[in-house]
Structures are given as C-alpha cells and as structure tokens.
C-alpha cells in the first residue's frame, strides 16, 4: 500500500508508527509506546485521536481509502522506444485492401426514396417522442 503522494499530511499510521495492516492489538499498544517518547508529548491529543480512528472499522476505512494498492515488481530492462510525434500529426495512408465501404455491392438506384418535408403542428409534438403523458402547467409569480 502506498500513501497518496499529493497528501503531505501525516497519517494516523505514520503518527503512531504503525504499518497500514497493523492488527487491533498493535493499535491499542501504539499509544503507550507513543507516550514513552518525551519529544512527542505535545502531540498526545493527535495520537489519541489517531488511535481512536484506527480502532473503529469505519474510521480505519476512511483512512485506508486514500492509500493505493500497488504491487511494485521488478523494472523491465527493455529500452523505451522513442516515439516520433510527427507520426501523430500526419494521417497514415491505408492501402486499398484495408479500406472498407458498404457501397461496394448493391443497387444504389433502388435504395433512393423521395423525401417530402411536411409542416408539423405543435400539438403533433406531444405524440412524437411520447410527450403526451407530460402536462405543461405554467407557473405565474402572482
């Protein structure tokens, strides 16, 4: 688990010196260990709040949501390919064999139909798009 790199604030886990998967017994014992360090006595209130939050499942889930579950593996040693940015600005010409068109077969003349525009009344709009069930009620401010 990794902490959100943008969040610079110290988490309850960091304050008490606990790993993110610490069991409840370790959380309860962490405040006693914290109190033994005289340099940290001024943070006693914050440590008590941190312990209280880590003891409740809801409080712990609220903290854990900001951690990333990333498993780091070995880095691949293959060299990175240098990308030519000009490749993105110019479209790649395709050979004719890769081009597709649904116009290759069939009779184009047979599929033609005449389109005649018609005037539509506002009342017809209710039937169109299923608006007949909507009631328009004007609201006046008087």
LUMZA-851291 format. One record per residue: residue in one letter; x, y, z of N, C-alpha, C in turn. Coordinates in pm, whole numbers, padded with zeros to 5 digits, always signed. Example, Ala and Ser with C-alpha at 12.3 -4.5 7.8 and 13.67 -1.06 7.14 Angstrom:
BEGIN
a+01319-00569+00780+01230-00450+00780+01320-00330+00780
s+01285-00225+00708+01367-00106+00714+01290+00003+00787
end
This chain:
BEGIN
x+00084-00118+00000+00000+00000+00000+00089+00124+00000
x+00051+00219-00081+00124+00344-00088+00032+00460-00052
x+00086+00557+00015+00012+00677+00053-00005+00767-00069
x-00113+00840-00071-00136+00936-00179-00021+01036-00181
x+00053+01048-00291+00170+01137-00293+00135+01284-00285
x+00012+01320-00315-00028+01461-00310-00054+01504-00166
x-00097+01411-00083-00131+01442+00056-00004+01442+00140
x+00040+01558+00183+00163+01569+00261+00140+01552+00411
x+00015+01555+00454-00015+01545+00597+00020+01406+00649
x+00059+01403+00775+00096+01277+00839-00031+01198+00869
x-00033+01072+00831-00150+00988+00856-00146+00935+00999
x-00257+00878+01042-00263+00818+01176-00164+00704+01189
x-00144+00630+01080-00046+00521+01082+00095+00575+01104
x+00129+00681+01032+00263+00740+01045+00284+00801+01183
x+00181+00866+01235+00192+00931+01365+00220+00828+01475
x+00151+00716+01469+00168+00613+01571+00278+00513+01536
x+00338+00525+01418+00446+00435+01378+00398+00294+01349
x+00282+00284+01286+00222+00153+01258+00221+00126+01108
x+00231-00002+01068+00210-00034+00927+00060-00027+00897
x+00026-00017+00768-00116+00000+00734-00201-00121+00769
x-00140-00239+00777-00216-00359+00807-00198-00406+00952
x-00170-00312+01042-00146-00346+01183-00273-00403+01246
x-00259-00512+01323-00377-00567+01391-00422-00475+01504
x-00542-00501+01553-00603-00417+01656-00519-00414+01784
x-00454-00523+01818-00370-00527+01939-00254-00429+01928
x-00193-00422+01810-00083-00328+01789-00131-00183+01795
x-00252-00158+01746-00308-00022+01750-00329+00020+01894
x-00380-00072+01976-00404-00040+02118-00274-00016+02194
x-00168-00089+02158-00039-00075+02226+00041+00044+02174
x+00004+00098+02060+00082+00206+01997+00078+00334+02079
x-00033+00365+02144-00042+00489+02221+00051+00483+02343
x+00063+00368+02405+00154+00353+02520+00298+00375+02476
x+00335+00317+02361+00470+00339+02308+00491+00486+02273
x+00387+00549+02221+00396+00690+02181+00420+00778+02304
x+00353+00748+02415+00365+00829+02537+00503+00818+02601
x+00575+00710+02574+00707+00692+02633+00811+00786+02574
x+00787+00837+02456+00882+00927+02391+00854+01070+02438
x+00943+01132+02515+00918+01267+02569+00914+01374+02459
x+00977+01350+02345+00976+01450+02238+00840+01461+02170
x+00755+01360+02188+00626+01359+02119+00508+01391+02211
x+00536+01432+02334+00428+01456+02430+00332+01567+02384
x+00383+01663+02308+00297+01773+02263+00196+01726+02157
x+00216+01607+02103+00124+01551+02004+00030+01446+02064
x+00018+01446+02197-00060+01345+02264-00207+01344+02221
x-00267+01460+02206-00408+01467+02164-00428+01411+02024
x-00337+01446+01935-00346+01394+01798-00326+01244+01795
x-00237+01192+01879-00212+01048+01883-00334+00973+01939
x-00399+01031+02038-00519+00968+02094-00630+00963+01990
x-00645+01072+01914-00746+01075+01807-00712+00972+01699
x-00585+00960+01666-00542+00864+01564-00571+00721+01609
x-00543+00693+01737-00570+00560+01788-00721+00530+01786
x-00800+00628+01826-00945+00609+01827-00997+00580+01686
x-00943+00652+01585-00986+00633+01447-00944+00496+01395
x-00824+00451+01432-00775+00321+01383-00843+00204+01452
x-00903+00225+01568-00970+00116+01639-01107+00086+01581
x-01172+00184+01519-01305+00159+01463-01292+00120+01316
x-01367+00019+01271-01359-00023+01131-01397+00089+01034
x-01497+00170+01068-01537+00279+00979-01430+00387+00971
x-01369+00420+01083-01262+00520+01083-01140+00472+01008
x-01110+00345+01023-00995+00289+00952-01019+00286+00801
x-01141+00252+00761-01175+00251+00618-01167+00391+00560
x-01204+00490+00640-01196+00630+00596-01051+00671+00569
x-00958+00618+00647-00816+00646+00623-00761+00564+00508
x-00799+00437+00501-00743+00345+00403-00785+00377+00261
x-00892+00451+00243-00938+00484+00109-00837+00572+00035
x-00750+00640+00108-00651+00728+00045-00519+00658+00016
x-00513+00527+00041-00394+00450+00009-00414+00380-00125
x-00306+00360-00196-00310+00292-00324-00257+00151-00307
x-00330+00053-00358-00289-00085-00351-00211-00118-00479
x-00082-00086-00477+00004-00105-00593+00112-00204-00556
x+00125-00305-00636+00231-00402-00614+00345-00367-00708
x+00460-00336-00652+00576-00296-00731+00655-00422-00766
x+00679-00441-00893+00756-00555-00940+00888-00504-00996
x+00970-00598-01042+01097-00560-01100+01076-00475-01224
x+01164-00383-01245+01155-00295-01360+01205-00370-01483
x+01130-00360-01590+01168-00424-01714+01287-00347-01773
x+01390-00420-01812+01513-00356-01858+01512-00328-02008
x+01402-00353-02076+01400-00326-02220+01401-00175-02243
x+01474-00131-02343+01480+00013-02368+01346+00067-02417
x+01321+00191-02382+01197+00257-02421+01208+00302-02566
x+01103+00274-02643+01102+00314-02783+01075+00464-02790
x+01155+00534-02867+01136+00677-02885+01020+00695-02983
x+00923+00773-02945+00804+00794-03027+00825+00917-03113
x+00799+00901-03241+00806+01013-03334+00673+01088-03326
x+00672+01209-03273+00548+01283-03256+00488+01328-03388
x+00570+01337-03493+00515+01371-03623+00421+01263-03674
x+00440+01142-03624+00355+01030-03664+00209+01055-03625
x+00187+01131-03518+00052+01158-03473-00013+01274-03548
x+00065+01358-03609+00008+01473-03677-00027+01444-03823
x+00033+01340-03880+00004+01304-04019-00079+01176-04020
x-00190+01174-04093-00267+01050-04101-00191+00947-04185
x-00201+00824-04144-00133+00716-04214-00217+00674-04334
x-00160+00672-04454-00240+00628-04570-00262+00477-04563
x-00384+00437-04588-00419+00295-04583-00417+00237-04724
x-00370+00114-04737-00380+00050-04868-00525+00018-04899
x-00556+00000-05026-00693-00024-05069-00750-00150-05004
x-00667-00248-04980-00715-00373-04921-00767-00353-04779
x-00722-00249-04705-00767-00222-04569-00886-00129-04562
x-00920-00066-04674-01034+00024-04676-01163-00057-04680
x-01266-00008-04614-01394-00076-04613-01500+00021-04660
x-01590-00030-04741-01702+00051-04785-01821-00041-04804
x-01936-00002-04753-02056-00082-04775-02122-00047-04908
x-02059+00042-04983-02112+00080-05114-02061-00012-05225
x-01982-00111-05190-01921-00197-05291-02023-00282-05365
x-02130-00318-05304-02228-00403-05373-02368-00345-05358
x-02460-00395-05434-02598-00350-05424-02631-00244-05527
x-02760-00225-05547-02809-00129-05644-02840+00002-05571
x-02759+00104-05597-02778+00232-05529-02904+00303-05577
x-02942+00283-05701-03061+00349-05755-03188+00295-05692
x-03190+00169-05654-03310+00108-05597-03336+00158-05455
x-03231+00202-05385-03247+00246-05246-03290+00391-05233
x-03301+00463-05343-03339+00604-05335-03488+00616-05309
x-03523+00705-05217-03662+00736-05190-03678+00886-05190
x-03795+00931-05224-03822+01074-05227-03861+01119-05086
x-03799+01224-05042-03830+01280-04910-03909+01407-04931
x-04027+01412-04871-04110+01532-04882-04127+01592-04743
x-04077+01713-04723-04095+01777-04591-04241+01815-04571
x-04287+01803-04447-04424+01840-04412-04420+01936-04295
x-04521+02020-04289-04533+02111-04175-04589+02033-04057
x-04539+02067-03942-04583+01997-03822-04645+02096-03727
x-04757+02059-03669-04823+02145-03572-04765+02117-03434
x-04773+02216-03348-04718+02199-03213-04789+02087-03138
x-04918+02072-03160-04993+01965-03096-04945+01827-03135
x-04891+01815-03257-04838+01686-03301-04712+01647-03226
x-04644+01744-03169-04518+01717-03099-04542+01632-02975
x-04661+01639-02915-04690+01558-02797-04692+01410-02832
x-04740+01377-02948-04745+01238-02990-04604+01191-03026
x-04530+01279-03090-04393+01248-03127-04308+01249-03001
x-04221+01157-02983-04131+01144-02867-04205+01116-02736
x-04328+01065-02743-04401+01021-02624-04422+01134-02523
x-04448+01254-02568-04468+01367-02477-04613+01382-02434
x-04702+01290-02477-04844+01301-02442-04870+01285-02295
x-04783+01218-02222-04805+01195-02079-04758+01312-01993
x-04689+01409-02051-04637+01523-01975-04740+01636-01979
x-04768+01690-01863-04861+01803-01856-04782+01930-01835
x-04802+02026-01921-04734+02154-01908-04823+02247-01828
x-04779+02289-01710-04854+02379-01626-04772+02505-01606
x-04817+02617-01662-04738+02738-01644-04743+02787-01499
x-04634+02842-01452-04624+02897-01317-04618+03049-01327
x-04706+03116-01254-04706+03261-01253-04659+03310-01117
x-04598+03425-01114-04543+03476-00988-04640+03563-00911
x-04768+03557-00941-04868+03631-00864-04948+03541-00777
end
